[in-house]
Amino acid sequence: MFRTAITLACLLALPAAAQTATEEIGPWRLACATDRMTDRTECLLRHRDPVERSAVGPALTLEILERHGQLLPAVTARELGLDGAARGLFALAGAAQLRFDRNTMMELPCGLEGRSLVCVPRAADAPRAAAELPAAERALVRMTGLGAPGGGAEPTELRLSDTRAAMERLRRLQPPGSAPPPPPPGLDLRELLGRGLRLIQ
């Protein structure tokens, strides 16, 4: 059963000029906004529980997004600001480790897209990630690289359900190929991160 609500987090993550509503499908939250000028609908589908909370800036979350016509798992931190710029250090030398159920772990290299940190499967792993995601009952996620706890840290466990239904709903609202392309890296954020790295060297 879908429950509709307005959430501040989604209002911050999607264009301010569009009206945003959120549907809860199991543990997934689907937020879509339609631009009244272009009629283009942009959606975010993310797990309600964070991968990692942050005292400042956005939390790291498990998200499902479209890449090259496929719906893939991703670990993201959306709309990084000055107070959460440390998250962007992952973009320079970080990755997310992701494991569905008892399947083999895959690595999701991180990068900057606009002002967001986005970690997605490599092209070689994308078909497997797309196949494992809909039926998975559990996801283990661990961040590695600069600023992360390290390979020995206990991963975050996320319980999954209704994933296939959430993905189908996303497809109805945002058909294949209609998602906007990833934005280019935010130059201001890259410069900020570069300054931060120079300070700690």
Order of alpha helices (4+ residues) and beta strands (2+ residues): beta-alpha-beta-beta-beta-beta-beta-alpha-beta-beta-beta-alpha-beta-beta-alpha-alpha
